[in-house]
Amino acid sequence: MAELDTSGGGKHKGGKVRSKKASTRVDLTAMVDLAFLLITFFMLTTTLSKPKAMDLVMPDKDEKTKDQLPVAASRSMTLLLGANNKVEWFIGEPGKSQPTTDNYGRNGLRKTLIEKGREIQQSTGKYMVVLIKPSDKSNYKNVVDVIDEMNITGVQSYAIVDIMPAELELLKRDGNY
């Protein structure tokens, strides 16, 4: 049991003998119990930082889908992730349109996705499909950045697919591989 003694204590110098005052005694046991109850309460009710994860649906490797719908090249955008945090993009098929080199972020890839998405929506009446093709020289951060941009810009349909040899040649030609 804890207590707080507030008596004067000790002897005073001088010739007079003073009457002994009754000491004030405060029992602190309840205070200690309350402190532990509050600590326990806040430990159990506080939410810690939640892990940030992004849902990504991937098909099974063993299961081949037979009911794939064809997508018109006029509404598909291909993103080639290269070295040095550069991304090249083109609309349609490789070789038929000149790829444009861009960077990640608000004024780069995000702006392009928003503008091209609107253009495709107005011209075809359908949403844009984005094919993300990371190269061997791109890093994990580049893929995460692109998926973040897909979520920020509200792209409805995108896929991460293997890069083709012709597209690798485009990256090499432009110095992004």
C-alpha positions in Angstrom: 0.0 0.0 0.0 1.4 3.4 -1.0 0.9 6.5 1.2 1.9 10.1 1.3 3.2 11.5 4.6 2.8 15.3 4.9 3.8 15.7 8.6 6.4 18.2 9.5 8.7 15.4 10.8 11.9 15.8 12.8 12.6 18.0 15.8 12.6 21.8 15.7 15.3 23.9 17.3 14.3 26.0 20.1 13.1 25.7 23.7 9.4 25.3 23.1 7.8 22.0 22.8 5.1 22.1 20.3 2.2 19.8 20.2 2.4 17.0 17.8 0.2 17.5 14.8 -1.7 14.6 13.4 -0.2 13.5 10.1 -2.3 13.7 7.0 -2.3 10.3 5.3 -3.4 9.9 1.6 -3.8 6.4 0.4 -2.6 6.2 -3.2 -3.5 2.5 -3.9 -6.7 3.5 -5.8 -4.7 6.0 -7.9 -2.2 3.3 -9.0 -5.0 0.9 -9.8 -6.7 3.6 -11.9 -3.5 4.4 -13.8 -3.0 0.7 -14.7 -6.6 0.5 -15.8 -6.3 3.5 -18.0 -3.0 2.3 -19.6 -4.6 -1.1 -20.3 -7.7 0.5 -21.8 -5.8 2.8 -24.1 -3.4 0.0 -25.2 -6.4 -2.2 -26.1 -8.5 0.4 -27.8 -5.9 2.3 -29.8 -5.7 1.4 -33.4 -2.2 1.0 -34.7 -1.2 1.9 -38.3 -2.9 -0.5 -40.6 -0.8 -2.1 -43.4 -1.4 -0.6 -46.7 -2.1 -3.2 -49.4 -3.6 -3.0 -52.8 -6.0 -5.6 -54.1 -4.8 -7.1 -57.3 -6.6 -9.9 -59.1 -4.4 -12.3 -61.0 -5.6 -15.3 -63.0 -4.6 -18.8 -62.2 -1.5 -20.0 -64.0 -3.0 -23.5 -64.7 -6.4 -22.3 -65.8 -6.6 -21.1 -69.4 -9.5 -18.8 -70.0 -11.5 -19.5 -73.2 -13.9 -16.7 -73.0 -11.6 -13.8 -73.5 -13.1 -10.8 -75.3 -11.1 -9.1 -78.0 -10.2 -5.5 -77.3 -9.9 -3.0 -80.2 -6.4 -1.6 -80.6 -7.8 1.9 -80.8 -8.8 1.8 -77.2 -5.8 0.0 -75.7 -2.8 1.8 -74.3 0.5 0.0 -73.7 2.9 1.1 -71.0 6.5 -0.1 -71.3 8.4 0.2 -68.1 12.1 0.8 -68.8 15.2 1.7 -66.9 16.0 5.0 -65.1 12.4 5.4 -63.9 11.1 6.1 -67.5 7.9 4.8 -69.0 7.1 4.7 -72.7 3.5 4.5 -73.9 1.6 4.2 -77.1 -2.0 3.7 -78.2 -2.7 0.7 -80.5 -0.2 -1.8 -81.7 3.5 -1.6 -81.4 5.3 -0.1 -84.5 2.1 1.5 -85.8 2.3 4.5 -83.5 5.4 6.2 -82.2 5.9 5.6 -78.4 6.2 8.6 -76.1 8.7 8.7 -73.2 7.2 10.0 -70.0 8.0 10.0 -66.2 5.9 8.9 -63.3 3.8 11.3 -61.3 1.2 14.0 -61.6 2.5 15.9 -64.7 3.7 12.7 -66.4 1.9 9.4 -66.6 -1.1 10.6 -64.6 -1.8 13.5 -66.9 -1.4 11.2 -69.9 -3.8 8.6 -68.5 -6.5 11.1 -67.8 -6.2 12.8 -71.2 -6.0 9.6 -73.3 -8.8 8.0 -71.2 -11.1 10.9 -72.0 -10.1 10.9 -75.7 -10.8 7.2 -76.1 -14.1 7.5 -74.1 -15.3 10.3 -76.4 -14.2 8.6 -79.7 -15.3 5.0 -79.0 -17.8 5.4 -76.2 -16.0 2.7 -74.2 -13.3 2.8 -71.5 -9.6 2.5 -72.1 -7.8 -0.7 -71.5 -4.2 -0.4 -70.3 -1.5 -3.1 -70.7 1.4 -2.7 -68.3 4.6 -4.4 -69.5 7.6 -4.2 -67.2 11.0 -4.9 -68.6 14.0 -6.5 -66.9 15.5 -3.1 -66.3 12.4 -1.7 -64.5 12.2 -2.1 -60.7 9.4 -3.1 -58.3 8.7 0.5 -57.4 7.9 1.3 -61.0 5.2 -1.3 -61.1 3.7 -0.1 -57.8 3.8 3.5 -59.1 1.9 2.5 -62.3 -0.7 0.5 -60.3 -1.1 3.5 -58.0 -1.7 5.8 -61.0 -4.3 3.3 -62.3 -6.2 3.6 -59.1 -5.8 7.4 -58.8 -7.0 8.0 -62.4 -9.8 5.5 -62.2 -8.7 3.3 -65.1 -11.3 0.5 -65.1 -9.4 -2.2 -66.8 -5.7 -2.9 -66.8 -3.4 -5.9 -66.9 0.2 -6.7 -66.2 1.5 -8.8 -69.1 4.9 -9.9 -70.5 6.8 -7.6 -72.7 7.2 -8.7 -76.3 10.6 -8.6 -78.2 9.4 -5.9 -80.6 8.6 -3.7 -77.6 12.0 -4.4 -76.0 13.5 -3.1 -79.2 11.5 0.1 -78.8 12.9 0.6 -75.3 16.5 -0.1 -76.5 16.1 2.2 -79.5 15.0 5.1 -77.2 17.7 4.4 -74.6 15.4 3.3 -71.9 16.6 -0.3 -71.6 
